């Protein structure tokens, strides 16, 4: 079997269930800490996820939902302070073990490492949020498993722009047709497909009903031998959990 040249992972919603009970809760705690009467319930946060990036999401919320709730002037300083507070609260939630890995993630990473398949991360999140998540959920040595951890503040435009994936591919000198991206959202798949990268989508509650144009395969999660995935779109052959063999089959078919 010819192995993929690399697996490139998104983080939030792909590696771990971070959004609803992680980032959303952390944002709400930051609002409370700063004395703001704002609250992002589950449904509203799903809509706000269409905006990539935490600071961008706060700015959009202010402009769309709280245009008269702040003094006149540029809210950039407030947005920066809120985002920093949100980062602290997110780390607290990580330490409280309320954010789980998604099914099959650890197994696939272990298989890739055993077979010397190169690994990378491409995320809109800040690197100071990604590293604690990896260390808490996968172990303190796990950031070293990834040859590159590309974060949103490293490129001019965040997803759905392809910048983050171009950065990974060009820095690591990867053959695009032999790499496989793992994403969870429409914004993510638009980004990776625009960069010319085959992409598998593992949906979550927030992205279940989103179109995933250009995806090679859309499944419920990566699966385990005892926890089969559900195929929502595409062809998984006889596979019921995601493996390097299935990854290579998708790349060959593409």
C-alpha positions as a Markdown table, in Angstrom:
| # | Residue | x | y | z |
|---|---|---|---|---|
| 1 | Unk | 0.0 | 0.0 | 0.0 |
| 2 | Unk | 1.3 | 3.4 | -1.0 |
| 3 | Unk | 0.8 | 5.6 | 2.1 |
| 4 | Unk | -0.5 | 9.2 | 2.0 |
| 5 | Unk | 2.3 | 11.8 | 2.1 |
| 6 | Unk | 0.7 | 13.6 | 5.0 |
| 7 | Unk | -2.5 | 14.0 | 7.0 |
| 8 | Unk | -3.4 | 17.6 | 7.8 |
| 9 | Unk | -5.8 | 18.1 | 10.6 |
| 10 | Unk | -8.1 | 20.9 | 11.5 |
| 11 | Unk | -8.5 | 21.2 | 15.3 |
| 12 | Unk | -11.8 | 22.6 | 16.6 |
| 13 | Unk | -14.6 | 20.2 | 15.9 |
| 14 | Unk | -12.2 | 17.8 | 14.1 |
| 15 | Unk | -9.7 | 16.7 | 16.7 |
| 16 | Unk | -11.9 | 17.5 | 19.6 |
| 17 | Unk | -15.4 | 18.6 | 20.5 |
| 18 | Unk | -14.3 | 22.0 | 21.5 |
| 19 | Unk | -17.0 | 24.4 | 20.2 |
| 20 | Unk | -20.2 | 24.0 | 22.2 |
| 21 | Unk | -18.9 | 23.1 | 25.6 |
| 22 | Unk | -15.4 | 24.7 | 25.2 |
| 23 | Unk | -15.0 | 27.9 | 23.3 |
| 24 | Unk | -18.7 | 28.9 | 23.6 |
| 25 | Unk | -18.6 | 28.6 | 27.4 |
| 26 | Unk | -15.2 | 30.3 | 27.5 |
| 27 | Unk | -16.5 | 33.3 | 25.6 |
| 28 | Unk | -19.5 | 33.6 | 27.9 |
| 29 | Unk | -17.2 | 33.5 | 31.0 |
| 30 | Unk | -15.1 | 36.2 | 29.4 |
| 31 | Unk | -18.1 | 38.4 | 28.8 |
| 32 | Unk | -19.1 | 38.0 | 32.5 |
| 33 | Unk | -15.5 | 38.7 | 33.6 |
| 34 | Unk | -15.6 | 42.0 | 31.7 |
| 35 | Unk | -18.9 | 43.0 | 33.1 |
| 36 | Unk | -20.8 | 42.6 | 29.8 |
| 37 | Unk | -24.4 | 41.4 | 29.8 |
| 38 | Unk | -23.9 | 39.2 | 26.7 |
| 39 | Unk | -24.6 | 35.5 | 26.4 |
| 40 | Unk | -24.0 | 33.2 | 23.5 |
| 41 | Unk | -26.5 | 30.3 | 23.7 |
| 42 | Unk | -26.0 | 27.1 | 21.8 |
| 43 | Unk | -28.1 | 28.1 | 18.8 |
| 44 | Unk | -26.6 | 31.6 | 18.4 |
| 45 | Unk | -23.1 | 30.2 | 18.7 |
| 46 | Unk | -23.8 | 27.9 | 15.8 |
| 47 | Unk | -24.6 | 30.9 | 13.6 |
| 48 | Unk | -21.6 | 32.8 | 14.9 |
| 49 | Unk | -19.3 | 29.9 | 13.8 |
| 50 | Unk | -19.8 | 31.0 | 10.2 |
| 51 | Unk | -17.3 | 33.7 | 11.1 |
| 52 | Unk | -13.8 | 32.3 | 11.3 |
| 53 | Unk | -11.6 | 33.4 | 14.1 |
| 54 | Unk | -12.4 | 34.3 | 17.7 |
| 55 | Unk | -11.6 | 38.0 | 17.5 |
| 56 | Unk | -13.5 | 38.2 | 14.2 |
| 57 | Unk | -16.5 | 36.5 | 15.8 |
| 58 | Unk | -16.6 | 39.0 | 18.7 |
| 59 | Unk | -16.4 | 41.9 | 16.3 |
| 60 | Unk | -19.2 | 40.5 | 14.1 |
| 61 | Unk | -21.4 | 39.9 | 17.2 |
| 62 | Unk | -20.9 | 43.5 | 18.3 |
| 63 | Unk | -21.7 | 44.9 | 14.9 |
| 64 | Unk | -24.7 | 42.7 | 14.3 |
| 65 | Unk | -26.2 | 42.3 | 17.8 |
| 66 | Unk | -24.8 | 45.0 | 20.0 |
| 67 | Unk | -24.3 | 48.1 | 17.9 |
| 68 | Unk | -25.5 | 50.4 | 20.6 |
| 69 | Unk | -24.2 | 48.5 | 23.6 |
| 70 | Unk | -20.7 | 50.1 | 23.6 |
| 71 | Unk | -19.3 | 53.6 | 23.8 |
| 72 | Unk | -18.5 | 55.3 | 20.5 |
| 73 | Unk | -15.1 | 54.4 | 19.1 |
| 74 | Unk | -13.0 | 51.5 | 17.9 |
| 75 | Unk | -13.8 | 48.3 | 20.0 |
| 76 | Unk | -10.5 | 46.7 | 19.0 |
| 77 | Unk | -9.0 | 47.0 | 22.5 |
| 78 | Unk | -12.1 | 45.5 | 24.1 |
| 79 | Unk | -12.1 | 42.7 | 21.5 |
| 80 | Unk | -8.4 | 41.9 | 22.2 |
| 81 | Unk | -9.0 | 41.8 | 26.0 |
| 82 | Unk | -12.1 | 39.6 | 25.6 |
| 83 | Unk | -10.2 | 37.2 | 23.4 |
| 84 | Unk | -7.3 | 37.0 | 25.9 |
| 85 | Unk | -9.8 | 36.3 | 28.8 |
| 86 | Unk | -11.5 | 33.7 | 26.7 |
| 87 | Unk | -8.2 | 31.9 | 26.1 |
| 88 | Unk | -7.6 | 31.7 | 29.9 |
| 89 | Unk | -11.1 | 30.3 | 30.5 |
| 90 | Unk | -10.7 | 27.8 | 27.7 |
| 91 | Unk | -7.5 | 26.5 | 29.3 |
| 92 | Unk | -9.4 | 26.1 | 32.6 |
| 93 | Unk | -12.1 | 24.1 | 30.8 |
| 94 | Unk | -9.4 | 21.9 | 29.3 |
| 95 | Unk | -7.9 | 21.2 | 32.7 |
| 96 | Unk | -11.4 | 20.3 | 33.9 |
| 97 | Unk | -11.6 | 17.5 | 31.3 |
| 98 | Unk | -14.9 | 18.6 | 29.8 |
| 99 | Unk | -13.6 | 18.6 | 26.2 |
| 100 | Unk | -13.2 | 15.1 | 24.7 |
| 101 | Unk | -11.3 | 13.9 | 21.7 |
| 102 | Unk | -13.5 | 12.8 | 18.8 |
| 103 | Unk | -13.9 | 9.1 | 18.1 |
| 104 | Unk | -11.0 | 7.6 | 16.1 |
| 105 | Unk | -8.6 | 10.5 | 16.4 |
| 106 | Unk | -6.1 | 8.9 | 18.7 |
| 107 | Unk | -6.2 | 5.7 | 16.8 |
| 108 | Unk | -5.6 | 7.3 | 13.4 |
| 109 | Unk | -2.8 | 9.5 | 14.8 |
| 110 | Unk | -1.1 | 6.4 | 16.3 |
| 111 | Unk | -1.4 | 4.5 | 13.0 |
| 112 | Unk | 0.0 | 7.4 | 11.1 |
| 113 | Unk | 3.0 | 7.8 | 13.4 |
| 114 | Unk | 3.7 | 4.0 | 13.3 |
| 115 | Unk | 3.8 | 4.2 | 9.5 |
| 116 | Unk | 5.8 | 7.4 | 9.4 |
| 117 | Unk | 3.1 | 9.4 | 7.7 |
| 118 | Unk | 3.8 | 13.1 | 8.1 |
| 119 | Unk | 1.4 | 15.1 | 10.3 |
| 120 | Unk | 0.4 | 18.7 | 10.3 |
| 121 | Unk | -2.3 | 21.0 | 11.8 |
| 122 | Unk | -4.1 | 23.8 | 9.9 |
| 123 | Unk | -6.4 | 25.8 | 12.2 |
| 124 | Unk | -8.0 | 29.2 | 12.5 |
| 125 | Unk | -7.5 | 29.1 | 16.3 |
| 126 | Unk | -4.6 | 30.8 | 18.0 |
| 127 | Unk | -1.6 | 28.6 | 18.6 |
| 128 | Unk | -1.8 | 29.3 | 22.4 |
| 129 | Unk | -5.2 | 27.6 | 22.4 |
| 130 | Unk | -4.1 | 24.6 | 20.3 |
| 131 | Unk | -1.0 | 23.6 | 22.3 |
| 132 | Unk | -2.8 | 23.2 | 25.6 |
| 133 | Unk | -5.5 | 21.2 | 23.9 |
| 134 | Unk | -3.0 | 18.8 | 22.4 |
| 135 | Unk | -1.1 | 18.4 | 25.6 |
| 136 | Unk | -4.2 | 17.8 | 27.7 |
| 137 | Unk | -6.0 | 15.4 | 25.3 |
| 138 | Unk | -3.1 | 13.6 | 23.7 |
| 139 | Unk | -0.2 | 14.0 | 26.1 |
| 140 | Unk | 2.5 | 16.6 | 26.8 |
| 141 | Unk | 4.7 | 15.3 | 24.0 |
| 142 | Unk | 2.0 | 15.4 | 21.3 |
| 143 | Unk | 2.7 | 18.8 | 19.8 |
| 144 | Unk | 6.0 | 17.3 | 18.6 |
| 145 | Unk | 4.1 | 14.7 | 16.6 |
| 146 | Unk | 3.1 | 17.4 | 14.1 |
| 147 | Unk | 5.7 | 18.6 | 11.7 |
| 148 | Unk | 3.9 | 22.0 | 11.5 |
| 149 | Unk | 1.2 | 23.6 | 13.5 |
| 150 | Unk | -0.2 | 26.4 | 11.3 |
| 151 | Unk | -2.5 | 28.8 | 13.2 |
| 152 | Unk | -4.8 | 31.5 | 12.0 |
| 153 | Unk | -2.6 | 34.4 | 12.9 |
| 154 | Unk | 0.1 | 33.1 | 10.6 |
| 155 | Unk | -1.7 | 34.0 | 7.4 |
| 156 | Unk | -3.3 | 37.1 | 5.9 |
| 157 | Unk | -6.8 | 35.5 | 5.5 |
| 158 | Unk | -8.5 | 32.8 | 7.6 |
| 159 | Unk | -10.7 | 30.0 | 6.3 |
| 160 | Unk | -12.6 | 29.8 | 4.0 |
| 161 | Unk | -9.6 | 31.4 | 2.3 |
| 162 | Unk | -7.0 | 28.7 | 1.3 |
| 163 | Unk | -4.0 | 30.6 | 2.8 |
| 164 | Unk | -3.5 | 28.3 | 5.8 |
| 165 | Unk | -3.3 | 25.2 | 3.6 |
| 166 | Unk | -1.0 | 26.8 | 1.1 |
| 167 | Unk | 1.3 | 27.7 | 4.0 |
| 168 | Unk | 1.4 | 24.1 | 5.2 |
| 169 | Unk | 1.9 | 22.5 | 1.8 |
| 170 | Unk | 4.6 | 25.0 | 0.7 |
| 171 | Unk | 6.5 | 25.0 | 4.0 |
| 172 | Unk | 6.5 | 21.2 | 4.2 |
| 173 | Unk | 7.1 | 20.8 | 0.4 |
| 174 | Unk | 4.2 | 18.3 | 0.1 |
| 175 | Unk | 2.6 | 16.9 | -3.1 |
| 176 | Unk | -0.9 | 18.1 | -2.9 |
| 177 | Unk | -2.5 | 15.1 | -4.6 |
| 178 | Unk | -1.0 | 12.8 | -2.0 |
| 179 | Unk | -2.1 | 14.7 | 1.1 |
| 180 | Unk | -5.4 | 14.3 | 2.9 |
| 181 | Unk | -7.1 | 17.0 | 5.0 |
| 182 | Unk | -9.5 | 16.2 | 7.8 |
| 183 | Unk | -12.0 | 18.9 | 8.4 |
| 184 | Unk | -15.4 | 19.4 | 10.1 |
| 185 | Unk | -17.1 | 22.4 | 8.5 |
| 186 | Unk | -18.1 | 24.0 | 5.2 |
| 187 | Unk | -15.6 | 26.8 | 5.8 |
| 188 | Unk | -12.8 | 24.3 | 6.3 |
| 189 | Unk | -13.6 | 22.2 | 3.3 |
| 190 | Unk | -13.9 | 25.4 | 1.1 |
| 191 | Unk | -10.4 | 26.3 | 2.3 |
| 192 | Unk | -8.7 | 23.0 | 1.7 |
| 193 | Unk | -10.4 | 22.3 | -1.6 |
| 194 | Unk | -9.4 | 25.7 | -2.9 |
| 195 | Unk | -5.9 | 24.8 | -2.0 |
| 196 | Unk | -6.1 | 21.7 | -4.2 |
| 197 | Unk | -6.2 | 19.2 | -1.3 |
| 198 | Unk | -8.4 | 16.1 | -1.1 |
| 199 | Unk | -10.5 | 16.4 | 2.0 |
| 200 | Unk | -12.5 | 14.2 | 4.4 |
| 201 | Unk | -15.2 | 15.8 | 6.6 |
| 202 | Unk | -16.2 | 14.5 | 10.0 |
| 203 | Unk | -19.4 | 16.5 | 10.8 |
| 204 | Unk | -20.6 | 17.6 | 14.2 |
| 205 | Unk | -23.9 | 18.9 | 15.6 |
| 206 | Unk | -23.1 | 22.4 | 14.3 |
| 207 | Unk | -22.0 | 21.4 | 10.8 |
| 208 | Unk | -24.3 | 18.4 | 10.2 |
| 209 | Unk | -26.6 | 20.2 | 7.7 |
| 210 | Unk | -23.9 | 22.3 | 6.0 |
| 211 | Unk | -23.1 | 21.5 | 2.3 |
| 212 | Unk | -19.5 | 20.2 | 1.9 |
| 213 | Unk | -18.7 | 21.0 | -1.7 |
| 214 | Unk | -15.7 | 19.2 | -3.1 |
| 215 | Unk | -15.3 | 16.8 | -0.1 |
| 216 | Unk | -14.0 | 13.3 | -1.0 |
| 217 | Unk | -16.0 | 11.8 | 1.9 |
| 218 | Unk | -18.4 | 13.0 | 4.6 |
| 219 | Unk | -18.7 | 10.9 | 7.7 |
| 220 | Unk | -20.1 | 11.2 | 11.2 |
| 221 | Unk | -16.7 | 10.7 | 12.8 |
| 222 | Unk | -13.5 | 8.8 | 12.2 |
| 223 | Unk | -14.9 | 5.7 | 13.9 |
| 224 | Unk | -13.5 | 2.8 | 15.9 |
| 225 | Unk | -13.7 | -0.9 | 15.4 |
| 226 | Unk | -16.4 | -0.9 | 18.1 |
| 227 | Unk | -17.9 | 2.4 | 17.0 |
| 228 | Unk | -18.6 | 2.5 | 13.2 |
| 229 | Unk | -18.9 | 5.8 | 11.4 |
| 230 | Unk | -22.0 | 6.8 | 9.4 |
| 231 | Unk | -21.3 | 7.7 | 5.7 |
| 232 | Unk | -23.2 | 10.8 | 4.9 |
| 233 | Unk | -21.8 | 11.3 | 1.4 |
| 234 | Unk | -19.2 | 9.5 | -0.7 |
| 235 | Unk | -17.9 | 6.0 | -0.9 |
| 236 | Unk | -16.1 | 4.3 | 2.0 |
| 237 | Unk | -15.8 | 0.9 | 0.3 |
| 238 | Unk | -16.3 | -1.8 | 3.0 |
| 239 | Unk | -14.7 | 0.4 | 5.7 |
| 240 | Unk | -16.5 | 1.3 | 8.9 |
| 241 | Unk | -13.8 | 3.2 | 10.6 |
| 242 | Unk | -11.2 | 5.5 | 9.0 |
| 243 | Unk | -7.7 | 4.1 | 8.4 |
| 244 | Unk | -4.7 | 4.8 | 6.3 |
| 245 | Unk | -5.9 | 2.1 | 3.9 |
| 246 | Unk | -9.2 | 4.1 | 3.4 |
| 247 | Unk | -7.2 | 7.3 | 3.1 |
| 248 | Unk | -5.1 | 5.8 | 0.3 |
| 249 | Unk | -8.2 | 4.4 | -1.5 |
| 250 | Unk | -9.7 | 7.9 | -1.5 |
| 251 | Unk | -6.5 | 9.5 | -2.9 |
| 252 | Unk | -6.3 | 6.8 | -5.6 |
| 253 | Unk | -9.9 | 7.2 | -6.6 |
| 254 | Unk | -9.5 | 11.0 | -6.7 |
